[in-house]
Amino acid sequence: MIENNTPEEEMKVELNLDDGSTVMCEVITILEVNGKEYIALLPEGQDDAEDQDVWFYAYSENPDDTNEEPELTYIEDDAEYDAVCEAFDEFLDECEYDNED
């Protein structure tokens, strides 16, 4: 479930994990890589900035029903995952460059 209650608030998604637990994650960005969309998520509750894990999933929306929840799927192909990681690194570089201005 993706929530965006107010414009000032960060978008969040609640993930249901394989073990039955749920994790609330902040949406960092949605990236396009080789014509597909991917979402970068930061799980809440990670205190140490050095050890924060970013989770990547393939992301798709139903263009015929905007009210339907987006679908997140695992990235199982190593080359595809590496391409998403590289695109995310470029995104971070752009953010850092924009903050220097």
LOLO-521635 format. One line per 2 residues: their letters; for each residue x, y, z of N, C-alpha, C, CB. Coordinates in nm, 3 decimals. Glycine has a CB too. Layout:
BEGIN
A = X,Y,Z,X,Y,Z,X,Y,Z,X,Y,Z  ...
//
This chain:
BEGIN
MI = 0.083,-0.116,0.000,0.000,0.000,0.000,0.089,0.124,0.000,-0.095,-0.001,0.120  0.068,0.214,-0.094,0.145,0.338,-0.099,0.060,0.450,-0.040,0.188,0.372,-0.246
EN = 0.117,0.522,0.053,0.048,0.630,0.120,0.117,0.761,0.090,0.041,0.605,0.272  0.038,0.864,0.067,0.090,1.000,0.055,-0.018,1.092,0.110,0.127,1.037,-0.094
NT = -0.018,1.112,0.242,-0.126,1.183,0.308,-0.123,1.333,0.286,-0.123,1.155,0.454  -0.005,1.392,0.285,0.005,1.536,0.262,0.123,1.561,0.169,0.023,1.615,0.396
PE = 0.121,1.675,0.099,0.232,1.702,0.007,0.368,1.708,0.076,0.208,1.830,-0.065  0.371,1.752,0.204,0.498,1.764,0.275,0.551,1.628,0.321,0.483,1.857,0.393
EE = 0.462,1.530,0.331,0.499,1.401,0.386,0.564,1.313,0.278,0.375,1.332,0.444  0.659,1.233,0.320,0.724,1.141,0.229,0.627,1.030,0.190,0.852,1.082,0.292
MK = 0.639,0.980,0.068,0.558,0.865,0.029,0.612,0.742,0.096,0.556,0.848,-0.125  0.523,0.655,0.140,0.562,0.533,0.208,0.490,0.415,0.146,0.532,0.541,0.359
VE = 0.550,0.299,0.162,0.489,0.175,0.114,0.504,0.071,0.225,0.555,0.125,-0.020  0.399,-0.007,0.244,0.404,-0.115,0.343,0.423,-0.246,0.268,0.273,-0.118,0.432
LN = 0.535,-0.313,0.298,0.565,-0.439,0.232,0.527,-0.555,0.321,0.714,-0.447,0.196  0.463,-0.655,0.261,0.435,-0.781,0.329,0.546,-0.878,0.290,0.293,-0.837,0.294
LD = 0.626,-0.918,0.388,0.740,-1.006,0.361,0.697,-1.153,0.361,0.849,-0.984,0.466  0.785,-1.237,0.306,0.757,-1.380,0.295,0.731,-1.446,0.430,0.872,-1.449,0.227
DG = 0.791,-1.393,0.537,0.774,-1.453,0.669,0.646,-1.408,0.739,0.893,-1.420,0.757  0.562,-1.329,0.669,0.436,-1.283,0.725,0.444,-1.149,0.796,0.385,-1.384,0.819
ST = 0.564,-1.098,0.816,0.579,-0.968,0.881,0.560,-0.857,0.778,0.717,-0.957,0.949  0.541,-0.736,0.829,0.530,-0.620,0.741,0.637,-0.518,0.778,0.388,-0.557,0.750
VM = 0.682,-0.444,0.679,0.784,-0.341,0.699,0.737,-0.216,0.627,0.924,-0.388,0.647  0.737,-0.104,0.698,0.705,0.024,0.637,0.834,0.081,0.578,0.642,0.124,0.742
CE = 0.827,0.125,0.452,0.945,0.177,0.382,0.915,0.313,0.323,0.991,0.080,0.272  1.015,0.398,0.322,1.007,0.528,0.256,1.042,0.507,0.109,1.103,0.633,0.323
VI = 0.963,0.566,0.020,0.993,0.561,-0.122,1.099,0.665,-0.150,0.865,0.585,-0.210  1.216,0.621,-0.197,1.324,0.715,-0.229,1.301,0.772,-0.368,1.463,0.645,-0.221
TI = 1.280,0.683,-0.465,1.257,0.727,-0.602,1.205,0.611,-0.684,1.387,0.784,-0.663  1.153,0.645,-0.800,1.118,0.545,-0.901,1.209,0.573,-1.020,0.965,0.550,-0.941
LE = 1.282,0.470,-1.061,1.381,0.483,-1.169,1.332,0.411,-1.294,1.517,0.425,-1.124  1.369,0.462,-1.409,1.345,0.389,-1.534,1.478,0.337,-1.584,1.276,0.480,-1.641
VN = 1.484,0.206,-1.607,1.605,0.140,-1.656,1.564,0.047,-1.770,1.679,0.061,-1.542  1.621,0.070,-1.887,1.593,-0.013,-2.004,1.444,-0.029,-2.030,1.656,-0.151,-1.987
GK = 1.370,0.081,-2.015,1.228,0.082,-2.047,1.137,0.025,-1.938,1.207,0.006,-2.170  1.192,-0.017,-1.825,1.111,-0.068,-1.715,1.128,0.023,-1.594,1.152,-0.214,-1.679
EY = 1.027,0.024,-1.506,1.034,0.106,-1.386,1.070,0.021,-1.266,0.901,0.179,-1.362  1.147,0.083,-1.176,1.192,0.018,-1.053,1.174,0.117,-0.940,1.340,-0.030,-1.062
IA = 1.147,0.066,-0.821,1.129,0.152,-0.704,1.241,0.125,-0.605,0.990,0.128,-0.639  1.294,0.231,-0.546,1.397,0.222,-0.444,1.332,0.255,-0.310,1.519,0.318,-0.474
LL = 1.344,0.163,-0.214,1.278,0.176,-0.085,1.380,0.174,0.028,1.176,0.066,-0.065  1.354,0.254,0.131,1.437,0.256,0.251,1.351,0.211,0.368,1.497,0.399,0.276
PE = 1.378,0.092,0.423,1.300,0.045,0.538,1.315,0.138,0.657,1.343,-0.097,0.577  1.203,0.162,0.726,1.207,0.247,0.845,1.274,0.173,0.960,1.065,0.290,0.886
GQ = 1.329,0.250,1.054,1.387,0.193,1.174,1.535,0.160,1.163,1.314,0.071,1.209  1.600,0.204,1.056,1.744,0.185,1.043,1.812,0.309,1.100,1.787,0.159,0.893
DD = 1.875,0.292,1.216,1.931,0.407,1.286,2.065,0.453,1.232,1.945,0.375,1.431  2.152,0.362,1.196,2.288,0.395,1.153,2.289,0.429,1.005,2.385,0.278,1.183
AE = 2.316,0.555,0.972,2.314,0.600,0.833,2.413,0.524,0.746,2.344,0.749,0.825  2.521,0.477,0.804,2.622,0.403,0.727,2.572,0.267,0.683,2.748,0.386,0.809
DQ = 2.482,0.206,0.759,2.438,0.070,0.732,2.296,0.063,0.677,2.447,-0.011,0.857  2.246,0.171,0.620,2.111,0.168,0.567,2.106,0.087,0.439,2.060,0.311,0.541
DV = 2.012,-0.007,0.435,1.992,-0.089,0.317,1.882,-0.027,0.231,1.956,-0.235,0.356  1.906,-0.020,0.102,1.804,0.023,0.009,1.757,-0.102,-0.064,1.858,0.133,-0.092
WF = 1.625,-0.117,-0.072,1.567,-0.232,-0.139,1.515,-0.188,-0.275,1.453,-0.295,-0.054  1.539,-0.269,-0.376,1.494,-0.241,-0.513,1.393,-0.347,-0.557,1.614,-0.237,-0.610
YA = 1.287,-0.300,-0.621,1.185,-0.389,-0.677,1.145,-0.337,-0.814,1.061,-0.400,-0.583  1.105,-0.429,-0.901,1.040,-0.388,-1.026,0.905,-0.328,-0.986,1.024,-0.509,-1.128
YS = 0.863,-0.224,-1.056,0.745,-0.147,-1.020,0.657,-0.133,-1.142,0.784,-0.007,-0.962  0.528,-0.162,-1.126,0.437,-0.141,-1.239,0.300,-0.099,-1.188,0.425,-0.269,-1.325
EN = 0.237,-0.013,-1.265,0.102,0.034,-1.235,0.010,-0.012,-1.346,0.098,0.189,-1.219  -0.116,-0.030,-1.313,-0.217,-0.065,-1.413,-0.264,0.064,-1.478,-0.337,-0.143,-1.348
PD = -0.231,0.086,-1.606,-0.270,0.211,-1.670,-0.421,0.226,-1.686,-0.204,0.221,-1.806  -0.495,0.115,-1.679,-0.640,0.120,-1.695,-0.714,0.148,-1.564,-0.689,-0.010,-1.752
DT = -0.646,0.135,-1.450,-0.709,0.156,-1.320,-0.611,0.225,-1.227,-0.759,0.022,-1.259  -0.620,0.357,-1.219,-0.526,0.434,-1.137,-0.548,0.412,-0.988,-0.537,0.581,-1.168
NE = -0.663,0.355,-0.949,-0.690,0.329,-0.808,-0.631,0.197,-0.761,-0.840,0.329,-0.783  -0.589,0.114,-0.854,-0.531,-0.016,-0.819,-0.391,0.004,-0.762,-0.527,-0.110,-0.943
EP = -0.359,-0.075,-0.659,-0.226,-0.067,-0.598,-0.118,-0.104,-0.700,-0.217,-0.159,-0.474  -0.005,-0.033,-0.702,0.105,-0.073,-0.790,0.157,-0.212,-0.751,0.221,0.031,-0.783
EL = 0.214,-0.280,-0.847,0.269,-0.413,-0.821,0.420,-0.403,-0.807,0.230,-0.511,-0.933  0.473,-0.462,-0.700,0.617,-0.470,-0.677,0.658,-0.616,-0.690,0.657,-0.412,-0.537
TY = 0.763,-0.641,-0.770,0.811,-0.778,-0.787,0.962,-0.782,-0.767,0.772,-0.834,-0.927  1.009,-0.897,-0.720,1.152,-0.917,-0.699,1.228,-0.906,-0.831,1.179,-1.054,-0.635
IE = 1.350,-0.857,-0.822,1.441,-0.855,-0.938,1.529,-0.978,-0.923,1.528,-0.720,-0.944  1.505,-1.078,-1.005,1.576,-1.205,-0.990,1.701,-1.215,-1.078,1.483,-1.318,-1.023
DD = 1.709,-1.137,-1.184,1.822,-1.142,-1.276,1.934,-1.052,-1.225,1.778,-1.100,-1.419  2.055,-1.108,-1.210,2.169,-1.033,-1.156,2.205,-0.913,-1.242,2.289,-1.124,-1.142
AE = 2.203,-0.929,-1.374,2.239,-0.819,-1.463,2.137,-0.706,-1.453,2.250,-0.868,-1.609  2.010,-0.742,-1.443,1.904,-0.643,-1.427,1.921,-0.568,-1.295,1.764,-0.710,-1.435
YD = 1.949,-0.643,-1.187,1.969,-0.583,-1.055,2.089,-0.488,-1.057,1.989,-0.692,-0.948  2.198,-0.530,-1.120,2.317,-0.446,-1.130,2.287,-0.316,-1.206,2.431,-0.522,-1.199
AV = 2.205,-0.324,-1.312,2.170,-0.206,-1.389,2.087,-0.109,-1.303,2.091,-0.245,-1.516  1.998,-0.163,-1.221,1.918,-0.079,-1.132,2.007,-0.013,-1.027,1.807,-0.163,-1.064
CE = 2.101,-0.089,-0.972,2.195,-0.032,-0.873,2.276,0.081,-0.935,2.290,-0.141,-0.819  2.321,0.062,-1.057,2.399,0.165,-1.126,2.313,0.291,-1.149,2.453,0.111,-1.260
AF = 2.189,0.271,-1.190,2.099,0.385,-1.212,2.072,0.458,-1.080,1.966,0.339,-1.275  2.061,0.383,-0.971,2.041,0.445,-0.839,2.163,0.524,-0.797,2.008,0.338,-0.734
DE = 2.282,0.471,-0.822,2.405,0.545,-0.791,2.410,0.676,-0.869,2.529,0.459,-0.823  2.369,0.673,-0.997,2.364,0.795,-1.077,2.263,0.893,-1.020,2.330,0.762,-1.224
FL = 2.148,0.842,-0.974,2.047,0.926,-0.910,2.105,0.995,-0.787,1.924,0.841,-0.871  2.177,0.919,-0.703,2.239,0.977,-0.584,2.342,1.083,-0.620,2.305,0.868,-0.499
DE = 2.421,1.056,-0.725,2.520,1.154,-0.771,2.452,1.284,-0.814,2.603,1.097,-0.886  2.339,1.271,-0.887,2.265,1.390,-0.930,2.210,1.467,-0.811,2.150,1.350,-1.025
CE = 2.160,1.395,-0.710,2.108,1.461,-0.589,2.219,1.536,-0.518,2.044,1.358,-0.493  2.335,1.473,-0.507,2.450,1.536,-0.441,2.493,1.660,-0.519,2.567,1.437,-0.428
YD = 2.496,1.651,-0.653,2.533,1.764,-0.735,2.434,1.878,-0.720,2.543,1.721,-0.881  2.302,1.844,-0.717,2.199,1.947,-0.701,2.210,2.017,-0.567,2.062,1.885,-0.717
NE = 2.251,1.944,-0.463,2.265,2.004,-0.329,2.386,2.094,-0.317,2.273,1.896,-0.224  2.481,2.079,-0.407,2.601,2.165,-0.403,2.573,2.303,-0.458,2.714,2.101,-0.482
D = 2.466,2.317,-0.537,2.434,2.448,-0.599,2.384,2.547,-0.501,2.332,2.433,-0.707
//
